[in-house]
Amino acid sequence: MRVHMKYKSITFTPLLLSSVVSPCVMAGDNEFGASATIVSQYLFRGFDLSDEDPAVQGDISLDHSSGLWFSLWASTYDVVTDDGVEIDIAGGYSHEISDNVSVSVGFTEYTYTGDTDSTTEFNIGASFHDFSITYYSDQDLDADYIELGYEIAINNKSSLTLHAGRLDFDAGGDNNDYSITYAYDLTDNAQFFVAYSSNDLDIPGAEDYFIGGFTFTF
């Protein structure tokens, strides 16, 4: 789930929290997945993107056995004087070096039906057991973001995800954000989650938030 905290399929992709992993249906060398999320507030890297109102989100994904993947993610948004639907087109490649180590590269094109300009972001990441690190570079905003994540399995139905990120603009300015997410599988296709998000700015739109929601996979 971008819970980006996007609750992408909580990324919660894109807190993502952007992520609950959709069960996939095999089709040759491809795996298709889809999910729908209702979240009390759309957060992205510690920033409120829904004016503290609920958001509806969804995604479809395609994974190939070669490691190539593609996804389409969407969410309602409401920021300052602009609102509408955000549509993110993403793709990339991931490779498992061993059972516990993997690397990945990818891109995301952020587009909006309102007046917000689109941006393109590239990323590279690695995971070691339950720990992950990802570097993002936004080509239009001239900004870099580093994300650390750690997932703790509580039992076969629930888990905790710890997140820390740092945003730096080339022109100056930075921010650190943090979150903790608890997720519980209600059924094989439904998950409940709650999250707490905080960051260093503590200004309107970038405060301490508690959010919750449900994700349904298809």
C-alpha positions in Angstrom: 0.0 0.0 0.0 2.4 4.2 -2.6 0.0 3.3 2.5 3.6 5.6 -1.0 2.0 5.8 2.7 0.5 4.8 -0.3 -1.5 2.0 0.0 -0.6 0.4 -3.0 -1.0 -3.1 -3.2 0.5 -0.7 1.8 4.0 0.0 -2.0 0.7 0.2 1.6 4.1 1.0 -3.7 3.5 4.2 -3.0 2.0 5.3 4.0 2.1 2.4 0.8 1.8 2.4 3.5 2.0 1.5 -0.2 1.9 -2.7 0.4 -0.5 -5.6 0.6 0.6 -8.2 -1.9 -2.2 -9.4 -4.2 -2.7 -13.1 -4.8 -1.9 -13.7 -8.4 -3.4 -15.9 -11.1 -0.9 -17.7 -13.3 -1.2 -17.2 -17.0 1.8 -18.8 -18.7 4.9 -17.0 -17.6 2.8 -14.1 -16.2 1.2 -13.4 -12.9 -1.7 -11.0 -12.7 -2.9 -9.3 -9.5 -5.3 -6.6 -8.4 -6.4 -4.9 -5.2 -8.7 -2.2 -3.9 -8.1 -0.2 -0.7 -10.3 2.1 1.4 -8.0 4.2 3.7 -9.0 6.9 6.2 -6.3 9.3 4.8 -3.9 9.2 1.9 -0.4 9.7 3.1 2.7 9.8 1.0 6.1 9.9 2.6 4.6 11.6 5.7 2.6 14.2 3.8 -1.2 14.3 3.7 -2.6 14.2 0.1 -6.3 13.9 0.9 -7.0 16.9 3.1 -7.4 14.4 6.0 -10.3 12.8 4.2 -10.7 9.1 3.2 -9.3 7.9 -0.1 -10.2 5.1 -2.4 -7.2 3.4 -4.1 -6.7 0.4 -6.4 -4.1 -1.3 -8.5 -3.5 -3.9 -11.2 -0.1 -5.6 -11.7 1.6 -7.9 -14.0 4.7 -9.9 -13.1 6.8 -12.0 -15.6 8.9 -14.9 -14.6 11.9 -13.1 -16.0 11.7 -10.6 -13.2 10.1 -7.8 -15.3 6.9 -6.2 -13.8 4.4 -3.6 -14.5 1.7 -1.9 -12.4 -1.1 0.7 -12.7 -2.1 2.4 -9.4 -4.7 5.0 -8.7 -6.0 7.1 -5.8 -8.3 10.0 -5.1 -6.4 13.0 -3.8 -7.1 16.5 -2.5 -4.2 19.0 -2.0 -4.6 22.8 -1.4 -6.6 24.0 -4.4 -6.3 20.8 -6.5 -8.2 17.5 -6.3 -8.9 14.6 -8.6 -7.4 11.2 -9.3 -3.7 10.3 -9.2 -2.7 7.6 -11.7 0.7 6.1 -11.4 2.3 4.0 -14.1 5.2 1.9 -12.8 7.5 -0.8 -14.1 10.9 -2.4 -13.4 13.0 -5.5 -13.0 13.8 -7.5 -9.9 16.3 -10.3 -9.4 16.7 -12.8 -6.6 20.4 -13.4 -5.9 19.5 -16.0 -3.2 16.5 -17.0 -1.1 17.1 -14.0 1.2 18.7 -11.4 -1.0 17.2 -9.5 -4.0 17.8 -6.4 -6.0 15.6 -4.2 -8.2 15.4 -1.2 -10.5 12.3 0.6 -11.7 10.4 3.8 -12.5 7.2 5.5 -11.7 5.3 8.1 -13.7 3.0 10.1 -11.4 0.1 11.7 -13.3 -2.9 13.7 -12.1 -6.3 14.5 -13.5 -6.3 17.9 -11.9 -3.8 20.8 -12.2 -0.8 19.1 -10.5 2.1 18.5 -12.9 3.2 14.9 -13.7 6.6 13.8 -12.5 9.0 10.9 -13.3 10.9 9.0 -10.7 13.5 6.3 -10.9 14.5 3.9 -8.2 17.0 1.2 -7.2 16.7 -1.1 -4.2 17.8 -4.2 -2.4 16.4 -6.4 0.3 18.1 -8.7 2.8 15.8 -11.1 4.7 13.1 -8.8 6.1 15.1 -5.5 5.7 14.9 -3.3 2.5 16.5 -0.1 1.3 15.4 1.9 -1.8 16.8 5.0 -3.4 14.4 7.2 -5.5 15.3 10.1 -7.8 12.6 12.4 -9.1 13.7 13.9 -12.4 11.1 16.7 -12.5 11.2 17.9 -8.8 15.0 17.5 -8.6 14.6 15.5 -5.3 16.0 12.4 -3.8 14.4 10.0 -1.3 15.9 7.1 0.6 13.6 4.6 2.3 14.4 2.0 4.9 11.9 -0.8 5.7 11.8 -3.7 8.1 8.9 -6.2 8.4 8.3 -8.2 11.5 6.0 -11.3 11.2 4.0 -11.6 14.4 2.2 -14.8 13.4 0.7 -16.2 10.2 -2.0 -13.6 10.1 -0.4 -10.3 11.3 2.8 -8.3 10.9 4.5 -5.0 11.8 6.2 -2.9 9.2 8.7 -0.2 10.3 9.6 2.6 7.8 12.0 5.5 7.8 12.6 7.9 4.9 14.6 11.0 4.1 13.7 13.5 1.4 16.3 16.0 0.0 15.7 18.7 -2.7 18.7 19.7 -4.9 17.8 23.3 -4.4 17.8 22.9 -0.6 15.4 21.6 2.0 15.0 18.2 3.6 12.7 16.1 5.7 12.7 12.8 7.6 9.5 10.7 8.0 8.8 7.6 10.0 5.9 5.2 10.2 4.8 1.9 11.8 2.1 -0.2 10.3 0.2 -3.1 11.8 -1.6 -5.4 9.3 -4.0 -8.3 10.0 -5.3 -10.8 7.5 -9.1 -11.1 8.0 -9.4 -13.6 5.2 -7.2 -14.8 2.3 -8.5 -11.8 0.3 -9.1 -9.1 2.9 -6.7 -7.3 5.2 -7.1 -4.7 7.9 -4.3 -2.2 8.7 -3.6 0.7 11.0 -0.6 3.0 10.9 1.1 5.9 12.7 3.1 8.4 10.7 5.3 11.2 11.8 8.0 13.5 10.3 10.4 16.3 11.3 8.5 19.2 9.7 5.4 19.3 11.9 3.6 21.8 9.7 0.0 21.7 8.3 -0.2 18.7 5.9 2.9 17.1 7.5 2.0 16.3 11.0 1.5 13.2 13.2 -1.2 11.0 11.8 -3.1 7.8 12.7 -4.8 6.1 9.8 -6.5 2.8 9.1 -8.2 0.9 6.3 -9.0 -2.3 4.5 -7.4 -3.8 1.4 -9.2 -6.4 -0.7 -7.3 -8.6 -3.2 -8.7 -10.3 -6.3 
